[in-house]
Amino acid sequence: AISPREITTLISTSETAGAVLDTVGSFIDSRLFNEIHVATAFTKLAKVKATIGQPEREHASMGKLVASLRSFLQSRTLKAQAVANVCWAIASMQHELPELLSLLRQLAP
């Protein structure tokens, strides 16, 4: 069995956006997947944004990741550091993923 910490490590050591999304896809439906994983995934995507193309924009896990973020925002379970990290990530990826900018309104109501 894998631990939440190991999931975080797998996400943070991914070298491409596709790898981040593949890892997210492997665990996002698991009860272990949490707000730390969501924030880590967005942060890592921003760090490897040069590898974001059409396949990554259309990746099934991208939609699930955004839906998961919205869910954590609605339940108010994201801690301040996670909110700051996700805000930075979305702002950093505004050219690669402009559709994410609408999430900033939810992050800072």
C-alpha positions in Angstrom: 0.0 0.0 0.0 1.1 3.5 -0.7 1.1 6.4 1.8 -0.1 10.0 1.2 3.5 11.1 1.7 4.6 8.8 -1.1 1.9 10.2 -3.4 3.2 13.7 -2.7 6.7 12.5 -3.6 5.6 10.9 -6.8 3.8 14.1 -7.9 6.7 16.4 -6.9 9.3 14.3 -8.6 7.5 14.2 -11.9 9.5 15.7 -14.7 6.7 16.7 -17.2 3.2 17.9 -17.0 2.0 14.6 -18.6 3.8 12.7 -15.8 2.2 14.9 -13.1 -1.3 14.3 -14.6 -0.7 10.6 -15.0 0.3 10.3 -11.4 -2.7 12.4 -10.3 -4.9 10.1 -12.5 -3.6 7.1 -10.6 -4.6 8.4 -7.2 -7.2 11.1 -7.5 -10.1 8.7 -7.0 -8.4 7.2 -3.9 -9.5 8.2 -0.4 -5.8 9.0 0.2 -5.8 11.9 -2.3 -6.0 15.1 -0.4 -5.6 18.9 -0.6 -1.8 18.6 -0.2 -1.7 16.5 -3.4 -3.9 19.0 -5.2 -1.6 21.9 -4.2 1.5 19.9 -5.0 0.2 19.0 -8.4 -0.7 22.6 -9.3 2.7 23.8 -8.1 4.6 21.1 -10.0 2.6 21.8 -13.2 3.7 25.4 -12.9 7.3 24.4 -12.5 7.2 22.2 -15.6 4.8 24.5 -17.6 7.1 24.4 -20.6 5.9 20.8 -21.1 2.2 21.7 -21.2 0.6 21.3 -24.6 -2.8 20.4 -26.0 -2.6 16.7 -24.8 -2.1 18.0 -21.2 -4.9 20.6 -21.5 -7.2 17.8 -22.6 -5.9 15.1 -20.2 -8.8 13.6 -18.2 -6.8 14.2 -15.0 -6.7 18.0 -15.6 -10.4 18.2 -15.3 -10.5 16.0 -12.3 -7.7 18.0 -10.7 -9.6 21.3 -11.2 -12.8 19.7 -9.9 -10.9 18.5 -6.8 -9.6 22.0 -6.2 -13.1 23.4 -6.5 -14.3 20.8 -4.0 -11.6 21.6 -1.5 -12.3 25.4 -2.0 -16.0 24.9 -1.4 -15.4 22.8 1.8 -12.9 25.4 3.0 -10.3 22.7 3.8 -7.4 24.3 2.0 -4.8 25.7 4.4 -3.4 29.2 3.7 0.0 27.8 2.4 -1.8 25.6 -0.1 -4.0 28.5 -1.2 -0.9 30.7 -1.7 0.9 27.9 -3.6 -2.1 27.3 -5.9 -2.5 31.0 -6.6 1.1 31.3 -7.5 0.8 28.2 -9.8 -2.3 29.4 -11.6 -0.7 32.9 -12.1 2.5 31.3 -13.4 0.5 29.2 -15.9 -1.8 31.9 -17.2 -0.4 31.7 -20.7 -0.3 27.9 -20.8 -3.7 27.3 -19.1 -5.6 30.6 -19.2 -8.9 28.8 -18.3 -7.6 28.3 -14.8 -7.6 32.1 -14.1 -11.3 31.9 -13.2 -10.2 29.8 -10.2 -8.4 32.7 -8.7 -11.8 34.3 -7.9 -12.6 31.3 -5.8 -9.3 31.2 -4.1 -9.6 34.8 -2.8 -13.3 35.4 -2.3 
